[in-house]
Structure formats: C-alpha cells, structure tokens
Amino acid sequence: MYNKKILSLVMLLVLVLNILGPVQVSHAAALDSVIGTLAASTVPSNDVSSGGSNVFDKLFSLLFDKILGPILNIFGGGKAGTATPDNPVRVIPLPSKEPNDPITDSGVLRGKVIVVDPGHGGSNPGAVANGTRESDNNLAVSLKLRDKLVKAGAKVIMTRETDRTVATEDSSLGQELEARVNIAKSNQADMFVSIHSNSNPDPSIYGAMTFYPSGKSSKLALEVQDSIVKETGAVDKGTSPATFYVLRNTTMPSILVEMGFVTNAKEAQMLQDDSYRNKMAQGIFNGIVKYFNS
C-alpha cells in the first residue's frame, strides 16, 4: 500500500512539474519532504496572507480531495468513506411496529353485508343506572362501528339508527326481537352483531364479554372479545355460548357484545365517554376484520 502511495505521489509530482514548467534546483526537496508538503496541502489553510500560494493549495486540494483521494484512497488507511461534519452518514431507522396498531382495511370487508343491531331503544331503554341508559350507549357505539365498517367497504344495515324500537311500539318483546332477526335474514347478511351494555345487582362487577350461539360463531366471538380488550383495556370476562333470541334464530355468524356494566359507576362513566366509545367500536371492528381474514 505504501509503495502505491509513493508511486502515485511521484506521478502527481511529475504532472505538476510538467504543468508549471521548470523548477529551480534550489527549490528541489527530498521525496519525503515533497510527500509531506503534498499531504499537508490537503488541509485547508486559514492564513489569509499566503498570497499566491493559495493557488497551489487549491490545486493540490482539488487533485487529492476531489480526484486522487476518492480513486486511490491514499490517506484513508484502506477504510471506506468516513463521516465528517461536512459529509455525515445518514442513518434511516427502521419503522417502529406497535403491538396494538389499529387494524386497517385489507379488502376482506368489501361486499360483505353486516347487520349491526343496537340493543333496546324507544320505549325499552334496557338497563338504567348511574345516570346512563343502555340503549343510548348501544346506539352511540353501533353508529361508530357502522362508520368504520362502511369506510372499509362493507355494506352495513342498521336495525335502528335513532332512539326507537325496531318493531312498532305496541309490539311484544318477542316481536321486537323477531324484527331484528328478520332484517338479517331478508338481507342475506354475512354477519350479525348485536351491541349491548350489561347490568348486575352487584355494582362491583365490571368488564366486557361476548356471547355466541351454542355450537357456532365461537371464533368470531373470540376475535372480537380479544380485540375489545386490547383496544380498550377493559377487564376480560371472556366469551360464552348463549341462547339469546337474536343468536339462536340467526343462521349467519352472530355475536352479542356486552360492552360493560352500567351498574358499575366507573364503567358507566366510561361507556358515556366519546373517546372510550370510539375505542370500543374500533375493537369490535378489529375483531370482525381478523375473523374475515382468517
């Protein structure tokens, strides 16, 4: 490597001498001195009084820094390019991956018909406690879920979009539930999702749970329940088969989500919070997407 450097410097010196013309003998120097001088010339000078010598400094700087240096790597010790303040190495970090990143549309919901059923409504408010009504919470979350599903390409049919019963006001509970099931059947829905809020005589009980018809839809319930817990941080009360009317009388994959207990003061307050309602809707949405992706 040293011999290659000496040879390169000698060739450069001959080139310079040919360009600049004859040099007086008194100005001649030993080869080591020439090498030292040439090497020193690659360092920028701050001496503004150097006059015409700046021309040589610039010439040597051009030859070494811009031409021979990059080609022969003369003063680099055999290493690759090194970062300097004028030539920093640009480091591009890998994109971070959060474990709970929101699930985005992968195309699997396009063309799917999903019936969203906000439980209760109208003359039947459902559970009422701690200043909140179940029917109001159910509708608020269902509307947010509808918007997310529609944005992902699904065709969403709501059993109700306002505070009303689905059947006529003078209908029996059986007729009311039948009307909701008939909407899913008549539209040949790919999925039926009923949204509810829970209650219990013990106000200390709280948490989210998801029910499914016995013998089917357990995978859908598991995906939705898992996604709700991850998105909201709600206490996981698990999934369970149930014989609710809207579950046992639907033929498509069906679930009934109990978002939380209005009889628990803390959870009742959370169910009235718009941000929490959005997280709940996002969790249900994520589970639906995972189910269709599986």
C-alpha positions in Angstrom: 0.0 0.0 0.0 2.9 2.4 0.9 4.6 1.7 -2.5 1.4 2.5 -4.3 1.1 5.8 -2.4 4.7 6.7 -3.3 4.2 5.9 -6.9 1.0 7.9 -7.1 2.7 10.9 -5.5 5.6 10.7 -7.9 3.3 10.6 -10.8 1.4 13.6 -9.5 4.6 15.5 -8.9 5.7 14.8 -12.5 2.3 16.0 -13.7 2.6 19.2 -11.7 6.1 19.9 -12.8 5.1 19.5 -16.5 2.2 21.9 -16.0 4.1 24.5 -14.0 7.3 24.4 -16.0 11.0 24.0 -14.9 11.7 24.4 -11.2 15.0 25.8 -9.9 17.3 23.2 -8.2 17.3 25.3 -5.1 13.6 24.5 -4.7 14.1 20.8 -5.1 13.4 18.7 -2.0 13.8 15.1 -0.9 10.9 12.9 -1.8 9.8 12.5 1.8 9.7 16.3 2.1 7.6 16.6 -1.1 5.2 13.9 0.2 4.9 15.8 3.5 4.3 19.0 1.7 1.7 17.5 -0.7 -0.1 15.8 2.2 -0.1 19.0 4.2 -1.6 20.8 1.3 -4.8 18.8 1.6 -5.5 20.6 4.9 -7.4 23.9 4.4 -5.3 26.9 5.4 -6.7 29.8 7.4 -3.7 32.0 6.6 -5.2 34.8 4.5 -1.8 36.4 3.9 -0.4 33.5 2.0 -1.0 35.3 -1.3 -0.2 33.3 -4.5 0.5 30.1 -2.6 -3.3 29.7 -2.2 -3.4 28.8 -5.9 -1.2 25.8 -5.2 -3.2 24.9 -2.1 -6.4 24.9 -4.1 -4.7 22.9 -6.9 -3.4 20.2 -4.5 -6.7 20.2 -2.6 -8.5 19.6 -5.9 -6.2 16.8 -7.0 -6.1 15.0 -3.7 -9.5 15.7 -2.2 -11.6 15.5 -5.3 -9.7 13.3 -7.8 -6.9 11.0 -6.5 -8.2 10.7 -2.9 -11.6 9.1 -3.8 -10.0 7.0 -6.5 -6.9 5.6 -4.7 -8.0 6.2 -1.1 -4.4 7.4 -0.5 -4.9 8.8 3.0 -7.8 6.7 4.1 -5.8 3.8 5.6 -7.8 1.4 3.4 -11.1 2.2 5.1 -14.4 3.1 3.4 -15.7 6.7 3.4 -15.8 8.2 6.9 -18.4 10.5 8.2 -17.3 14.1 8.8 -19.3 17.2 9.8 -19.5 18.1 6.1 -20.3 14.6 5.0 -22.5 13.0 7.7 -23.6 9.4 7.4 -27.4 9.3 7.0 -29.0 6.7 9.2 -32.6 5.8 8.3 -34.2 4.0 11.3 -36.5 1.0 10.7 -40.2 1.9 11.1 -41.5 1.0 14.5 -44.2 -1.5 14.9 -46.6 -1.0 17.8 -48.2 -4.2 19.0 -51.7 -2.6 19.1 -51.6 -0.8 15.8 -55.1 -0.3 14.5 -56.3 -2.9 12.1 -56.8 -1.3 8.6 -58.9 -2.5 5.7 -57.3 -5.3 3.9 -60.1 -5.6 1.4 -61.8 -8.6 3.1 -64.8 -6.5 4.1 -65.6 -5.3 0.5 -69.0 -6.6 -0.5 -69.7 -8.1 2.9 -73.2 -7.5 4.3 -73.1 -6.8 8.0 -76.1 -6.2 10.2 -75.3 -4.0 13.3 -78.0 -4.2 16.0 -78.0 -1.6 18.7 -79.9 -3.4 21.5 -83.1 -1.9 23.0 -84.3 1.6 22.1 -87.5 3.6 22.2 -89.9 2.5 25.0 -87.3 -0.1 26.0 -84.2 1.6 27.3 -82.6 -1.6 28.7 -80.5 -1.3 31.8 -80.6 2.1 33.5 -78.1 3.0 36.2 -75.6 5.7 37.3 -77.2 8.3 35.1 -76.9 6.3 31.8 -79.2 4.3 29.7 -78.1 1.1 28.0 -79.9 2.0 24.7 -78.0 5.2 24.4 -74.6 3.6 24.8 -75.6 0.8 22.4 -76.6 3.2 19.7 -73.6 5.5 20.1 -71.1 2.7 19.7 -73.1 1.0 16.9 -73.1 4.2 14.8 -69.3 4.5 15.2 -68.9 0.8 14.3 -71.1 1.4 11.2 -68.9 4.2 10.0 -65.7 2.1 10.4 -67.2 -0.8 8.5 -68.6 1.3 5.7 -65.2 3.0 5.3 -63.7 -0.5 4.9 -66.1 -1.3 2.1 -68.8 -3.3 3.9 -72.5 -2.9 3.3 -73.9 -2.1 6.7 -77.5 -2.4 7.7 -78.6 -1.0 11.0 -81.6 -2.4 12.8 -82.1 1.1 14.2 -80.3 4.5 13.8 -82.3 6.5 16.3 -83.8 6.0 19.7 -86.7 3.8 18.7 -87.9 0.3 18.7 -87.5 -1.8 15.5 -91.0 -3.2 15.5 -94.0 -1.0 16.3 -94.2 0.5 19.8 -97.1 -1.7 20.8 -95.3 -4.9 19.8 -94.3 -7.6 22.3 -90.7 -8.3 23.2 -90.8 -11.4 21.0 -92.0 -9.4 18.0 -89.3 -6.8 18.6 -86.5 -9.4 18.6 -88.0 -11.2 15.6 -88.0 -7.9 13.7 -84.2 -7.6 14.2 -83.5 -11.2 13.1 -85.7 -10.7 10.0 -83.6 -7.8 8.9 -80.5 -10.0 8.9 -82.3 -12.9 7.2 -84.0 -10.8 4.5 -80.7 -9.1 3.6 -78.8 -12.4 3.5 -76.3 -10.9 5.9 -72.8 -12.3 6.2 -72.7 -11.4 9.9 -75.0 -10.2 12.7 -73.5 -8.1 15.5 -75.7 -7.1 18.4 -74.4 -4.4 20.8 -75.5 -4.3 24.4 -74.5 -3.0 27.9 -74.7 -5.2 30.9 -76.1 -5.0 34.4 -75.7 -6.8 37.7 -77.2 -6.4 41.2 -73.6 -6.3 42.5 -72.2 -2.9 41.5 -68.6 -4.0 41.9 -68.8 -6.3 38.9 -67.4 -4.8 35.6 -65.8 -5.9 32.4 -66.6 -6.8 28.8 -67.9 -10.1 27.5 -69.1 -11.6 24.2 -71.7 -14.3 23.6 -72.2 -16.5 20.6 -74.8 -19.2 19.6 -74.1 -22.6 21.0 -72.1 -24.7 18.5 -71.1 -21.9 16.1 -69.5 -18.5 15.8 -67.2 -19.1 18.7 -64.2 -18.0 16.6 -65.9 -14.7 15.7 -66.6 -14.1 19.4 -63.0 -14.9 20.4 -61.6 -12.5 17.8 -64.0 -9.6 18.8 -63.5 -10.1 22.5 -59.7 -10.2 22.3 -59.7 -7.1 20.1 -62.0 -5.2 22.5 -59.8 -6.0 25.5 -56.6 -4.9 23.6 -58.2 -1.7 22.3 -60.0 -0.5 25.5 -58.1 -2.2 28.3 -61.4 -3.5 29.6 -61.5 -6.4 32.1 -61.8 -9.6 30.0 -64.8 -11.5 31.2 -64.4 -13.9 28.2 -66.8 -15.5 25.7 -69.6 -17.9 26.3 -72.3 -19.7 24.3 -75.9 -18.3 24.9 -79.4 -18.9 23.9 -80.5 -15.3 23.3 -83.2 -15.0 20.8 -81.2 -13.0 18.3 -78.4 -15.6 18.4 -80.3 -18.8 18.3 -82.6 -17.6 15.4 -79.9 -16.2 13.1 -78.2 -18.5 10.6 -75.2 -16.4 9.7 -72.2 -15.9 12.1 -73.6 -13.9 15.1 -72.4 -12.4 18.3 -73.9 -10.4 21.1 -71.3 -8.0 22.7 -71.8 -6.8 26.3 -69.5 -3.7 26.4 -69.6 -3.2 30.2 -71.8 -2.9 33.2 -73.8 0.3 33.6 -74.4 -0.8 37.2 -70.7 -0.2 37.9 -70.2 3.5 38.5 -66.7 3.7 36.8 -67.7 1.6 33.8 -70.9 3.5 33.4 -68.9 6.8 33.2 -66.5 5.2 30.6 -69.4 4.0 28.5 -70.6 7.6 28.2 -67.2 8.9 27.2 -66.9 9.5 23.4 -63.3 8.5 23.3 -64.0 5.2 25.0 -67.0 4.6 22.8 -64.7 5.0 19.8 -62.2 2.6 21.2 -64.9 0.1 21.8 -66.1 0.4 18.2 -62.6 0.1 17.0 -62.1 -3.1 19.0 -65.2 -4.7 17.6 -64.2 -3.6 14.1 -60.7 -5.1 14.5 -62.2 -8.4 15.6 -64.5 -8.5 12.6 -61.6 -7.9 10.2 -59.5 -10.5 11.9 -62.3 -13.0 11.6 -62.8 -12.5 7.8 -59.0 -12.5 7.3 -58.7 -16.0 9.0 
